[in-house]
Amino acid sequence: MSPHTQDRAQRKLLLDQLNADCRAVVRDSSGRISIDNADSAAQHAFQAVLATFLLTTLRASHPLETPIGASMSSTSAYVNVVVSHPGRLDIHTNTACRVASRILPLTTEAHGPHGIPGLRLQGIGVRRLRLVHLPTGGRLDLIDSRSPGGSRRDFAQRFRGDTRWHWKPGYTHLWDRADLHPSEALLEQHWAPRPCMLLRSALMARAALLWGELNIRPWWTEQALRGLPELAWDSFADGPGAHEVGAVLTESPSRIPGARYEPITDRSGLLSLAGAALWLRAR
């Protein structure tokens, strides 16, 4: 279970850390704020995939970065709130259609596949894009945070406008297929089960905490020291170090339940959960 807020001050601190308001968060049966609400291995697996793709930077972009530039790595600039629900993850953003255009998969004649392989557009609402991930079965909803207005047709037209570059000569969009494209099927390593799946899933549920409250732009390095993955970020004079981030993730109101942090060097440490671990490193 996620940490519970016991009083008004703690509740306000948690909402501030998540950059959320009372309307966006999930509450348990006691009315307390709950952060980790993925209720299946499928959803955890998908959130772990999202963390690997979206917790990237221009300096360390994902190998399947889209061909129009470091667009997946710029997602952090558009995200307002991230909320984990049973059966789905919600990302509230002012530019839902633009974010979708940067993570939905396509393949190009020149460079092959880009975007998140297996991600599909399931439906369009008035302000919501429903996406599903075929390999894991997880779901992501992109919710436009701008004031309500217009119709589903208007929102669909906006989506078509933001994805028009997917129809460029030599490009093939894949997000309306019912099955995996052959180029996607070769990329199983990106969604294959990993020991730190639960940690990655929990970090994705706290992406707004990392990008907002902590103001870091972390990226992954696979098979770092001891063969463990590493989440690293550039540390500036007034920015948080690994130990500070580790403390927030294990001791603050937005902590990961059951997670532990062990300092190893002055700039790195091990974050562990359920028998799996990854490095946190401020470079």
N, C-alpha and C positions, 0 to 999 in steps of 0.2 A: 504494500500500500504506500501511497505517497505521504509525505509529511503533512501533518494537520496543523492548522493555525489555531492557537488556543485563545488569542485575544485580538483586539482591534489593531494594536500596534504591529503585531506579528503578521496579521492578515494584510495590512497596508504594505509592509516591507516585501512580502511575497508578491503582491500584485505589482509593485514597483520593479522588482527583479525580473518579472516575466513580461513587463511592459504591457500589462493587461488591465482590463477593468472588470467589474463584477459580472457584466453581461457575457463576457467571452469565456470565462473559466468554467471548469467542470467541478461540481461539488459531489461529495459522497452522501450517503444516506443520513449522515449527521449534519449536513450542511457545510462541511469543511472543504476547503479547496483541495482538489486532487490533481496532480500533475501527470502521473504515469497511468494512463487508462487503456493502453493497448491490451486487448483481452484474448489474443491468440498469437501463436508462433508466427503465423502468416503476417500479421500486422507488425510485430516486432522485427521480422526479417526485412520487411519493406522499409520501415523507418531506419533500419541500419543501412540499407542501400542508399536512402536519401541522404543520410549523414555523410556517407562517403563521397557522394556527388556534390552536395551543396556546401559542405564545410571545406571549401577550397578557395584559393586566391589567384589573382593574376600572376603572382610569382610562381605558384605551384598549382597550376590548373589541372583539371582532371584529364586523363588521356582521351576521353570521349567528348571533350569540350566542343561546343558547336562551332561551325566554320566561320561565323560572322565576328569572331573575336571571343574574348574571355567573358562570355555572357552568363554561363552557369555560376561562375565565381563572383558575379556581380549581384547575385540574388539577395545577398545580405542587405544591400542598399534599399531594397524594395519591401522587405518584410517588416510588418508591424507587430504581429502576434502569432505565436505558434501554440496550438491547443491540441492535446491528445484526447481523443474520444474512443470509446469502445468501437472498434471496427474501422476507424479512420483517423487521419491526422488533418487538421485544418491549418492552413496558412492564410492569415489575413494580410492583405497587401493592397496598396493603392493602384497596382497595375497587374491584376490577376492574369489578363490575357497576354501581357508582355512576358511575365514570368513563365507562363505555360509555353509560349513560343520558344523559350530558351532551354527548356528541359525535355520537351517532347522529342521523340526520336525521329531521325531521318537518316538517309544514307546518300552519299554523293559519289559520283563517278570518279572524282579525283582522289578522295581521301577515305572512302568507306563510311562506316556508321558514326553517328554523333548523337548526343543526348542520352537520356536514360533508356537503355534497351528494354523493350517489353512494356513501356508505359503507354497507356491508351486513354483516349478521351471517351468517357462513358456517357456524359450528358452535360447540357448547358442549361443553367437556370437564369433567373433575372440578374443575379450578381455572383453566381457560383459556377465554377467548372469542376466537374466530378471526373477524377482520373483514377484508373485502376492499373495495377501492375500484374501482367499475366503470369510471370514466373513465380511470384510469391503469393499473389492473391490479395495483397494489401491495397489500401485506398488512400488517396490524397485529394482533399478539396481545396481549391484556391478560391478564396472569397474576396471580392472587391470591396474594400472598406469605404469607398466613396459613398456619399449620401444616396439613398435609393432614388431611382428615377429611371424612366425608360421601361422597356419591356425585354422579355427573353429574346425576341427578335433583334432588338438593338444590341444586346450583349453579344449575341451570336455574330452580328455584323462586325463588332469590335474585335472579336476573336479572329474572324477571317482576315481583317485588316492587319492584325499583329503577326499572323502566321503566313502572310502572303509570300514572304521570302522562301518558304518551304517549297514553293512551286517554281523556283528558279530553274533554268535549263541545267540538266545534269544532277538535279536534286530529286529524291523520292521520299515523300513523307510516309511514315509508317504508323502513325498514331490512330488510324481508323481501321487497321487490319484486325481480324479476329484471331489471328495466330501470329507466331513469331516469324519474322522475316529470316531467311537463311543467314544473313549477316548478324542478326541478333542472337540466333541460336548458338553462335560460336563464342559468345561472351558470357558464358555461364559463370565464370569466375567472379563476375561482379555481383552476383546474388547468391553464390554458393554459401552454405552455412559456415559461420566463423565462431570461434570460441567467445569472442567479445561482442556477440550480436546484441545482448541485452544492454551493454554499456553504450554501444553506438545508438541504439534505439532511444535510450534515456537522454543522450546528448542531443539527439535530434529534437526531442520534446522540449529541450532547453536551449534551442538555437537562439531564440530572442534574448536569453540571458547572456549567452556568449557574445553575440553581436552588439547588444544594447548596453546592459548594465555593466558588463566587464569590458566592453569596447575592444574586443580582440577579433582578429580575422584568422582563425586557425586553418591549418591544412594537414592532410594525412601523409604519413610516410609509412608504407607497408614494410614489414619485416625489418624493423629497426633493431636496437639493442635487444639481446636475448631472444631475437626472433619475434618480438611483439610489435604491433602497430604503434605509431606515435602520432599524437595530435600536437602540432607545434604552432607557434606564432611569434612574430617579431615583437620583442619587448622593448618599449621605449622607457625613458627615464621615469615617467610618471605612470607607466602602465603596470598591470598586475603581472607578477611572476607566477611560476608554476605552483608554488606552495600556496599562494593566495587563491588561485583558481581552484586548486585541489580542496582547499578549506571551504570555499563557497559550495562546491559540488558535494561535499560530504557533511557539512556542519550547519549551513545556513537554512532558512525556511524553504528554499528551493532545492535542498539536497536530494541526491539520488538515494532512495531507501536501501540500506544494506551495503552501500558502497563505502570503500575505505581508501584513504590516500596515505602513501608512505613516501616522505622525502628521500631522495637518493643522492642527488648532488645539490649544489646551491641553486641550480636552474632547472632541475627536472625531478620527477617523482613518478611513482606507479599508482594509477587509479585502478582499483579492482572491484569486481562484483561477481558473485556466483562462480567463483573459481577461475575467472578469466581476468586478464589485466591488460592495460595499455599505458604507454608513456604519456605524460604531460610534460612539455618542454617549452620554456621561454627562451628563444634564441637571441 
